[in-house]
Amino acid sequence: MQRKRIIVDCDPGQDDAIALLMALGAPQRIDVLAVTCVAGNVPLRLTEWNARRVVELAGREDVPVHAGCGRPLLRSLRTAEHVHGETGLDGSGLPDPQMPLAGTHAVDAILAMLAAEPEGSVTLCPLGPLTNIALAMVKDPVTFARAKEIVLMGGAMDLGNVTPAAEFNFHVDPHAARIVFEFGLPITMMGLDVTHKVLVTDHRLDAVRAIGNRQAQAAHGMLEFYNRFDRDRERYGSDGAPLHDPCVIAWLLDASIFSGRDCHVGIETDSGSCMGRSVVDWWRSTDVPANAHVVSGVDEDAFFGLLEASLRAFP
């Protein structure tokens, strides 16, 4: 099986960290070319710091970490420390990183890697606001079009999680999301409709802790902290926090455990109350061609099997 070559663009965040561990823990199937960071869950100085901490936890200091955009294209930055803690990785117990930050800006690094790799060979995996991705598209659309596809976490067909209408990543930088969905590359969208079916319940937390290695112990600590907010039964009525970003990596490992359909997705950038809303034409009510594969279903037990297998792969 040919390894999938990917660039992970992220804003760690505990769920970003779990996604990185899933990818870095499956080197026979996924080749992580680089990790690029954007402001989102916490400011950029913390997202790039956290990304380096996780890369070191995985023992993969060969994977460069690049810092990118520190704010959205046209709006002030909105962060989510109330979910992820002041550092973004509260609960991890990870030390300060020792590996240096790569010197190239994330946008330039993405374009350089796309230019250097064979055309159609690199999958972009954005897990946070789409600022870096959109700027790379605008700066050099010809080079960016060499990418194979985009598999992203963001959006929702149903209710939002940061406003009644919008999911966090798209709400933070709706203009970037609109650029990305209008660019023309194949997109797979992992929105709240699927991520809220992947819940970190007590027995799944116990299964992660039982793996025993230090990567699993850090993952357990992060997930336990993360559960304190998103496990709010009064808010969601669920028995565990949804694991948003790891759905992207699970898709790369085994797309057969997911279901969805091709749809047109538009991003609302004009309405204050609906800013960042992803308007999904699920029922094909218009003649506008599909621009994304929208994922809505998942075999959650199979998902957690993939997560546990990646964590077990670490020494």
C-alpha positions in Angstrom: 0.0 0.0 0.0 1.4 3.4 -1.0 1.8 5.8 1.9 -0.3 8.9 1.9 1.8 12.0 1.8 0.3 14.8 3.9 0.8 18.3 5.4 -1.1 18.8 8.6 -2.2 22.4 9.2 -3.4 22.8 12.7 -4.0 24.8 15.9 -3.3 22.4 18.8 -5.7 22.0 20.8 -6.1 18.6 22.4 -8.0 17.1 19.5 -5.4 18.4 17.0 -2.8 16.7 19.2 -4.6 13.4 19.1 -4.9 13.7 15.3 -1.1 14.3 15.1 -0.4 11.3 17.2 -2.7 9.2 15.0 -0.8 10.3 11.9 2.7 10.1 13.3 1.9 6.7 14.9 1.1 5.2 11.5 4.3 5.8 9.4 3.8 2.7 7.3 0.5 4.3 5.9 1.0 8.1 6.4 4.0 10.2 5.5 3.8 13.5 7.4 5.9 15.9 5.4 5.4 18.8 7.8 3.2 20.4 10.4 2.1 23.9 9.8 0.4 26.0 12.5 -2.2 28.7 12.5 -3.9 30.8 15.3 -7.2 29.3 16.3 -7.9 27.3 19.5 -5.1 29.4 21.1 -2.8 32.2 19.7 -0.1 31.2 17.2 2.8 31.3 19.8 1.0 28.5 21.6 -0.2 26.5 18.6 3.4 26.2 17.2 4.7 25.5 20.7 2.2 22.8 21.2 2.8 21.2 17.8 6.5 20.9 18.6 5.7 19.3 21.9 3.5 16.7 20.2 6.0 16.0 17.5 8.7 15.4 20.1 6.3 13.2 22.1 6.0 11.0 19.0 9.7 10.9 18.6 9.5 12.5 15.2 11.8 15.5 15.4 12.5 14.9 11.7 9.1 16.4 10.9 9.4 20.2 10.6 7.0 22.5 12.4 6.3 25.9 10.7 4.4 28.8 12.2 1.9 30.6 9.9 -0.8 33.2 10.3 -1.4 34.8 13.6 -4.9 36.1 12.8 -7.7 35.6 10.4 -7.8 37.3 7.0 -10.4 40.1 7.8 -11.5 39.5 11.4 -10.1 39.6 14.9 -9.0 36.3 16.3 -11.4 34.4 18.5 -9.8 31.6 20.6 -11.1 28.8 22.8 -9.1 28.6 26.0 -12.4 27.8 27.8 -12.3 24.5 26.0 -8.6 23.7 25.7 -7.1 25.5 28.7 -4.7 28.4 28.9 -2.0 26.5 27.0 -4.2 24.7 24.5 -2.9 21.3 25.7 -3.8 21.4 29.4 -3.8 17.9 30.8 -1.0 16.7 28.6 1.9 17.0 31.1 4.3 17.6 28.2 7.6 19.5 28.7 8.6 22.5 26.8 9.8 21.6 23.2 13.5 21.3 22.5 13.3 21.1 18.7 13.5 24.4 16.9 10.7 26.0 14.9 11.4 25.8 11.2 12.4 29.2 9.8 10.0 29.3 6.8 6.5 30.8 7.1 3.8 28.1 6.9 2.3 29.5 3.7 5.7 29.5 1.9 6.5 26.1 3.3 3.2 24.6 1.9 3.9 26.1 -1.5 7.5 24.9 -1.5 6.5 21.3 -0.6 3.8 21.3 -3.3 6.3 22.5 -5.9 8.9 19.9 -4.9 6.6 16.9 -4.7 5.1 15.1 -7.7 1.9 16.8 -8.8 -1.2 15.2 -7.3 0.7 13.4 -4.5 0.2 15.6 -1.5 -3.0 15.7 0.7 -3.5 18.9 2.8 -5.1 18.2 6.2 -6.4 21.4 7.8 -7.6 20.9 11.3 -8.1 24.6 12.3 -9.1 27.9 10.7 -8.2 27.9 7.0 -6.1 31.0 7.0 -2.8 29.5 5.9 -4.5 27.3 3.3 -6.4 30.2 1.7 -3.4 32.5 1.7 -1.3 29.8 -0.1 -4.1 29.5 -2.7 -4.2 33.2 -3.3 -0.4 33.7 -3.3 0.3 31.0 -5.9 -2.8 29.3 -7.2 -0.8 27.4 -9.9 1.5 25.8 -7.4 -1.3 25.1 -5.0 -3.3 23.3 -7.7 -0.6 20.6 -7.7 -2.1 19.3 -4.4 -4.0 16.1 -4.6 -6.9 17.0 -2.3 -7.9 18.7 0.9 -9.3 16.7 3.8 -10.4 19.1 6.5 -12.3 19.4 9.8 -14.8 22.2 9.8 -18.4 23.2 9.2 -21.7 21.6 9.9 -24.9 20.8 8.1 -26.9 21.1 11.3 -26.2 23.3 14.4 -23.0 25.2 15.1 -20.9 24.8 18.2 -19.6 28.4 18.6 -22.7 30.2 17.4 -26.2 28.7 16.7 -25.2 28.7 13.0 -21.5 28.1 12.7 -18.7 25.7 13.6 -15.6 27.1 15.3 -13.0 26.8 12.5 -15.2 28.3 9.8 -16.5 31.0 12.2 -13.0 32.1 13.1 -12.0 32.7 9.5 -15.1 32.5 7.2 -13.4 34.4 4.4 -10.6 31.9 4.3 -13.1 29.0 4.3 -14.9 30.6 1.4 -11.7 30.9 -0.6 -10.9 27.2 0.0 -14.3 25.9 -1.0 -14.3 28.0 -4.2 -10.8 27.1 -5.3 -11.7 23.9 -7.1 -9.6 21.2 -5.5 -11.3 18.0 -4.3 -12.4 18.5 -0.6 -13.6 16.1 2.0 -15.4 17.9 4.8 -15.5 16.4 8.3 -18.1 18.6 10.0 -19.9 18.4 13.4 -22.5 16.1 11.9 -19.9 13.3 11.9 -17.5 14.4 14.7 -20.3 14.5 17.3 -20.7 10.8 16.7 -17.2 10.0 17.8 -17.4 10.4 21.6 -14.7 9.9 24.3 -16.7 7.9 26.7 -15.4 6.5 30.0 -14.6 3.1 28.7 -12.8 4.6 25.7 -10.7 6.7 28.0 -9.9 3.7 30.0 -8.8 1.8 26.9 -6.4 4.6 25.9 -4.9 4.7 29.4 -4.5 0.9 29.4 -2.1 1.1 26.4 0.5 2.2 28.8 3.1 3.9 26.8 3.9 7.6 27.4 2.1 8.7 24.2 -1.1 7.0 25.4 -0.6 8.5 28.9 -0.3 12.0 27.5 -3.3 11.3 25.2 -5.3 10.1 28.2 -4.5 13.3 30.1 -5.5 15.5 27.3 -8.7 13.7 26.6 -9.6 13.7 30.3 -9.2 17.5 30.4 -11.0 18.0 27.1 -13.9 16.0 28.4 -14.5 18.5 31.2 -16.0 21.0 28.7 -17.4 19.1 25.7 -18.9 16.4 27.9 -21.4 18.9 29.3 -24.6 16.8 29.3 -26.7 20.0 29.7 -25.1 21.4 26.5 -24.9 18.4 24.2 -26.7 15.6 26.1 -23.8 13.2 25.3 -21.7 10.8 27.3 -18.3 12.1 26.1 -16.6 14.8 24.2 -16.6 14.7 20.4 -13.2 14.1 18.8 -13.3 16.5 15.9 -9.8 16.7 14.2 -8.8 13.0 14.4 -11.6 12.2 12.0 -9.4 13.6 9.3 -6.6 11.2 10.0 -9.1 8.3 10.5 -10.4 9.0 7.0 -6.9 8.7 5.5 -6.4 5.4 7.4 -9.7 3.8 6.4 -12.3 5.8 4.5 -14.6 2.8 4.5 -15.7 3.4 8.1 -17.3 6.7 7.0 -20.3 7.6 4.9 -21.4 10.8 3.1 -22.2 12.3 -0.2 -21.0 14.9 -2.7 -22.6 18.3 -2.2 -22.2 21.9 -2.9 -21.0 23.8 0.2 -21.2 27.6 0.4 -19.7 29.6 3.3 -21.6 32.6 4.7 -19.5 35.7 5.0 -22.1 38.5 4.8 -24.5 37.8 7.7 -23.5 38.7 11.2 -25.6 36.2 12.9 -24.7 33.4 10.5 -21.1 34.3 9.9 -19.1 31.2 9.0 -22.2 29.0 8.4 -21.6 26.2 6.0 -24.6 26.0 3.7 -24.7 22.3 2.5 -26.9 21.4 -0.4 -27.4 17.9 1.0 -30.7 17.3 -0.9 -29.3 18.8 -4.2 -32.0 21.5 -4.1 -30.0 23.6 -6.6 -28.2 23.0 -9.8 -24.9 24.2 -8.4 -22.2 21.5 -8.9 -20.8 19.7 -5.9 -17.5 21.0 -4.6 -17.0 18.7 -1.6 -17.6 15.3 -0.2 -19.5 15.9 3.0 -19.1 13.2 5.6 -22.1 12.5 7.9 -21.7 9.0 9.3 -19.0 6.9 11.0 -18.5 3.5 12.6 -17.4 4.9 15.9 -16.0 1.6 17.3 -13.8 1.2 14.2 -12.7 4.8 14.6 -11.5 4.2 18.2 -9.8 1.0 16.9 -7.7 3.1 14.6 -6.9 5.6 17.3 -5.8 2.8 19.7 -3.7 1.1 17.0 -1.8 4.3 16.3 -1.1 4.8 20.0 0.0 1.2 20.5 2.5 1.6 17.6 4.7 3.9 19.7 7.4 2.2 21.8 
